[in-house]
Amino acid sequence: MATHRTLLLLRHAKSDWSAGATDDFSRPLSRRGCKDSPGMGAWMKQQGLVPDHVMCSPATRARQTAELVCDAAGIDPGIINREPELYLADLETLLDIAGNSPAAANTVMLVGHNPGMEALLLYLAGNELQTPKDGKYLPTATLAQLLVSGNWHNLRAGSASLAGIMRPRNLPK
């Protein structure tokens, strides 16, 4: 019998380029990002999308996104694991990170950056995706829900089914 797991891919929320951060890594969320993150977390809670393991880029904007989303979803922030390799990770690195998720975890969420997050989405479920009108699969604060059969280390091209993608602008008001 196949084990079904859920992989949530969350791109960090909108960041503030004018905040005076000394480098890309330190750039914080913008007002919009601080609004979109709790909105996505509340929607996740309503949908029953509660990860039992969260891996997050340590970049300020990704960390803030993960914390705000988890807080709004009623998720213990203690499950947020800062994963240094998630910062601007490419496809191979993301596959390695997701593939090494705890065996006991049924729902895992990665909070990271483009273009790697979109590359992972396209790799795992690309055959099910239609190109959005704006050409962006994962704009800021967007959540993709993928259904995965088997163990985490079995992630291969086309091995996931897309259950849905939610953008902040489409959240119920």
C-alpha positions as a printed NumPy array, in Angstrom:
array([[  0.   ,   0.   ,   0.   ],
       [  1.426,   3.374,  -1.003],
       [  1.987,   6.033,   1.616],
       [  0.667,   9.438,   0.629],
       [  2.436,  12.533,   1.855],
       [  1.969,  16.245,   1.281],
       [  4.75 ,  18.578,   0.225],
       [  3.968,  22.273,   0.599],
       [  6.139,  24.722,  -1.313],
       [  5.863,  28.263,   0.003],
       [  7.751,  31.084,  -1.621],
       [  8.69 ,  33.842,   0.809],
       [  6.356,  36.836,   0.914],
       [  7.047,  40.208,  -0.713],
       [ 10.239,  41.782,   0.573],
       [ 11.138,  45.431,   1.036],
       [ 13.948,  46.505,  -1.277],
       [ 13.979,  49.976,   0.282],
       [ 14.337,  48.838,   3.912],
       [ 18.044,  49.618,   4.012],
       [ 19.227,  46.019,   4.383],
       [ 22.972,  45.729,   3.877],
       [ 22.626,  42.643,   1.676],
       [ 20.094,  40.361,  -0.028],
       [ 20.129,  37.869,   2.85 ],
       [ 19.029,  40.516,   5.378],
       [ 16.172,  42.011,   3.349],
       [ 12.957,  42.017,   5.461],
       [  9.322,  41.688,   4.44 ],
       [  7.409,  44.649,   3.091],
       [  4.046,  45.753,   4.507],
       [  2.364,  43.63 ,   1.868],
       [  4.503,  40.646,   2.809],
       [  3.584,  41.117,   6.487],
       [ -0.101,  41.102,   5.468],
       [  0.028,  38.239,   2.948],
       [  1.859,  35.804,   5.248],
       [ -0.762,  35.641,   8.038],
       [ -3.482,  35.503,   5.378],
       [ -1.871,  32.424,   3.864],
       [ -1.424,  30.874,   7.303],
       [ -5.101,  31.422,   8.183],
       [ -6.128,  29.854,   4.876],
       [ -3.851,  26.863,   5.503],
       [ -5.443,  26.347,   8.916],
       [ -8.92 ,  26.524,   7.387],
       [ -7.91 ,  23.942,   4.763],
       [ -6.32 ,  21.605,   7.303],
       [ -2.885,  22.061,   5.719],
       [ -0.82 ,  21.777,   8.869],
       [  2.778,  20.7  ,   8.309],
       [  4.457,  18.573,  10.934],
       [  7.894,  19.593,   9.658],
       [  8.927,  22.981,   8.244],
       [ 12.269,  23.751,   6.625],
       [ 12.982,  27.398,   5.991],
       [ 15.705,  29.432,   4.357],
       [ 17.505,  31.451,   7.035],
       [ 17.184,  34.65 ,   4.953],
       [ 15.265,  37.294,   6.897],
       [ 12.329,  37.473,   4.453],
       [ 11.873,  33.676,   4.38 ],
       [ 12.208,  33.322,   8.149],
       [  9.67 ,  36.103,   8.744],
       [  7.284,  34.486,   6.248],
       [  7.544,  31.08 ,   7.945],
       [  7.   ,  32.566,  11.407],
       [  3.973,  34.663,  10.373],
       [  2.381,  31.799,   8.419],
       [  2.884,  29.301,  11.236],
       [  1.591,  31.737,  13.858],
       [ -1.606,  32.408,  11.871],
       [ -2.066,  28.687,  11.172],
       [ -1.721,  27.785,  14.859],
       [  1.461,  25.831,  14.165],
       [  4.116,  25.61 ,  16.858],
       [  7.023,  27.763,  15.608],
       [  9.323,  25.189,  17.212],
       [  8.869,  22.979,  14.149],
       [ 10.504,  25.594,  11.911],
       [ 13.99 ,  24.383,  11.04 ],
       [ 16.359,  26.885,   9.505],
       [ 18.086,  25.122,   6.672],
       [ 21.09 ,  27.147,   5.449],
       [ 21.161,  25.339,   2.098],
       [ 17.626,  26.554,   1.305],
       [ 18.905,  30.099,   0.753],
       [ 18.699,  30.559,  -3.032],
       [ 18.801,  26.762,  -3.486],
       [ 18.759,  25.192,  -6.934],
       [ 16.667,  22.175,  -7.967],
       [ 19.203,  19.535,  -6.949],
       [ 19.669,  21.071,  -3.507],
       [ 15.91 ,  21.349,  -2.963],
       [ 15.424,  17.715,  -3.983],
       [ 18.104,  16.703,  -1.506],
       [ 16.557,  18.776,   1.296],
       [ 13.01 ,  17.516,   0.669],
       [ 14.255,  13.978,   0.14 ],
       [ 15.866,  13.975,   3.568],
       [ 12.669,  14.975,   5.378],
       [ 11.957,  12.905,   8.491],
       [ 10.361,   9.564,   7.61 ],
       [  7.639,  10.162,  10.228],
       [  6.612,  13.501,   8.666],
       [  3.446,  13.253,   6.585],
       [  3.269,  16.929,   5.662],
       [  6.44 ,  18.903,   5.002],
       [  6.664,  22.576,   4.084],
       [  9.653,  24.208,   2.408],
       [  9.869,  28.001,   2.641],
       [ 12.318,  29.362,   0.13 ],
       [ 13.135,  31.39 ,  -2.957],
       [ 12.711,  31.457,  -6.709],
       [ 13.873,  30.338,  -9.157],
       [ 14.581,  27.118,  -7.237],
       [ 11.099,  26.705,  -5.773],
       [  9.478,  27.022,  -9.205],
       [ 12.029,  24.595, -10.634],
       [ 11.113,  22.044,  -7.939],
       [  7.387,  22.505,  -8.619],
       [  7.882,  22.047, -12.365],
       [ 10.146,  19.033, -11.85 ],
       [  7.753,  17.208,  -9.515],
       [  4.407,  18.07 , -11.146],
       [  5.235,  19.912, -14.352],
       [  3.066,  17.704, -16.513],
       [  0.015,  18.962, -14.561],
       [  0.795,  22.681, -14.745],
       [ -0.558,  25.248, -17.147],
       [  1.51 ,  28.378, -17.556],
       [ -0.193,  31.221, -15.657],
       [ -1.068,  34.366, -17.617],
       [  1.66 ,  36.306, -15.801],
       [  4.168,  33.483, -16.352],
       [  4.789,  33.103, -12.598],
       [  4.012,  29.757, -10.99 ],
       [  5.055,  30.874,  -7.501],
       [  4.851,  34.629,  -7.017],
       [  5.598,  35.886,  -3.514],
       [  3.691,  34.226,  -0.63 ],
       [  2.193,  31.603,  -2.953],
       [  1.671,  28.061,  -1.683],
       [  1.762,  24.951,  -3.868],
       [  0.361,  21.713,  -2.467],
       [  1.816,  18.519,  -3.906],
       [  0.757,  14.958,  -3.133],
       [  3.637,  12.513,  -3.044],
       [  3.44 ,   8.716,  -2.993],
       [  5.997,   6.719,  -1.081],
       [  8.95 ,   7.925,   0.92 ],
       [ 10.471,  11.374,   0.766],
       [ 13.661,  10.042,  -0.799],
       [ 11.668,   8.799,  -3.823],
       [ 11.104,  12.289,  -5.276],
       [ 11.612,  12.075,  -9.028],
       [ 10.485,  13.984, -12.112],
       [  6.707,  13.772, -12.366],
       [  6.409,  11.876,  -9.074],
       [  3.949,  14.295,  -7.452],
       [  0.39 ,  15.304,  -8.167],
       [ -0.581,  18.933,  -7.915],
       [ -3.439,  19.376,  -5.436],
       [ -3.506,  23.136,  -5.837],
       [ -1.775,  26.474,  -5.869],
       [ -3.008,  29.386,  -3.757],
       [ -1.864,  32.942,  -4.374],
       [ -2.414,  35.653,  -1.762],
       [ -4.566,  37.659,  -4.171],
       [ -6.948,  34.709,  -4.467],
       [ -7.434,  34.205,  -0.733],
       [-11.022,  34.654,   0.459],
       [-11.538,  38.146,   1.843]])
